[in-house]
Amino acid sequence: MTLFFATFATLLALINPLEAMPVYLGLVEGKTGAQRRSIARRSCLYALALMFFFLIFGAVLLRAFGVPLSMARIAGGVILIKLGFSLFSGSSLTAQSGRAPAGAGEDVSFVPLAMPIMFGPGAMATLMGMTSVVKEAHEALIAFAEVSLAIVATMAVTFAALMGAKRVEHRIGPRGVDAATRIVGFFVSGIGVGMSFQGLMEALQPYGIGVAH
């Protein structure tokens, strides 16, 4: 089960449900309990589907479109920077939807919750790396089952964290959630900058830029 624990620990660290909770609360502000549960469930299912899709087809898809992983990192970083600024400034992406009738407003379950908060370039790169590990494993079927189980376990933990986010909100209060959301927004922007910079450095390496001599 070494491959299972390695994949589970890596994906859980990349998603970091504790950081996703205030982002989720900020994005579902003004929603009913049923709408919150629906968004949490759909976002986790979307992320789960994306993980399995990229585990099976990710490397082939990027090669088919001629998109290097470095470019995917840059694009994901830009999305995170935009989301981070929105959270830090207090202008939630769904701030107006709380005043709209149920079912109205922008659906945030896919973007930005499922992607890139839960499934970003880091998770994408991890799963593509696991694809090569599975192919080179002595028992490829068992290795694939371990990675698949790790993906399901990661998303189960993430879903449980989102479902308990409202209890955390009641304990620390609206001001505490607002402060946590702004703090996480700052760090999300920082992560986005780092991700974009890393992608840029990877993209420039073939031209001899950013390579240590």
Residue pairs with C-beta under 8 A, 6 or more apart in sequence:
1 146
3 130
3 133
3 137
3 143
3 146
3 147
3 150
4 146
4 147
4 149
4 150
5 150
7 126
7 130
7 146
7 147
7 150
7 151
8 150
8 153
8 154
10 126
11 51
11 123
11 126
11 150
11 151
11 154
12 154
12 157
14 120
14 122
14 123
14 126
15 47
15 117
15 118
15 123
15 154
15 158
17 157
17 158
17 160
17 161
17 162
18 161
19 184
19 187
19 188
20 113
20 117
20 118
20 158
20 161
20 162
21 161
21 162
21 164
21 165
21 168
22 165
22 177
22 180
22 181
22 183
22 184
23 83
23 87
23 112
23 113
23 117
23 181
23 184
23 185
23 188
24 39
24 40
24 43
24 113
24 162
24 165
25 165
25 166
25 169
25 177
25 181
26 87
26 92
26 177
26 181
26 185
27 39
27 92
27 93
27 94
27 108
27 112
27 113
28 35
28 36
28 39
28 94
28 108
29 92
29 94
29 95
29 98
30 94
30 95
30 97
30 98
30 99
31 39
31 94
31 97
31 98
32 102
33 166
35 102
36 166
37 163
38 109
39 107
39 108
39 109
39 113
40 159
40 162
40 163
41 159
42 109
42 110
42 114
43 108
43 109
43 110
43 113
43 114
43 118
43 162
44 114
44 118
44 155
44 158
44 159
44 162
46 109
46 110
46 113
46 114
46 115
46 119
47 113
47 114
47 115
47 118
47 119
47 155
47 158
48 151
48 152
48 155
50 114
50 115
50 119
51 119
51 123
51 127
51 151
51 155
52 148
52 151
54 61
54 119
54 123
54 124
54 127
54 128
55 127
55 130
55 131
55 147
55 148
55 151
56 131
58 124
58 127
58 128
58 131
59 128
59 131
59 132
62 68
62 69
62 72
68 202
68 203
69 121
69 124
69 125
69 128
69 199
69 202
70 199
70 200
70 201
70 202
70 203
71 199
71 203
72 121
72 124
72 199
73 121
73 125
73 195
73 196
73 198
73 199
73 202
74 195
74 196
74 199
74 200
74 203
75 121
75 199
76 116
76 120
76 121
76 124
76 192
76 195
76 199
77 121
77 191
77 192
77 193
77 194
77 195
77 196
77 197
77 198
77 199
78 192
78 196
79 111
79 112
79 116
79 192
80 116
80 120
80 188
80 189
80 191
80 192
80 195
81 189
81 192
81 193
81 196
82 192
83 93
83 112
83 116
83 117
83 185
83 188
83 189
83 192
84 185
84 186
84 187
84 188
84 189
84 190
84 191
84 192
85 185
85 189
86 92
86 93
86 185
87 181
87 182
87 184
87 185
87 188
88 182
88 185
88 186
88 189
89 185
90 178
90 181
90 182
92 181
93 106
93 108
93 112
94 105
94 106
94 108
96 105
97 104
97 105
97 106
98 105
118 155
118 158
120 195
121 195
121 199
122 195
127 147
127 151
130 147
133 143
133 147
134 140
134 143
134 144
134 147
137 143
168 177
169 176
169 177
172 180
201 209
201 210
204 210
205 211
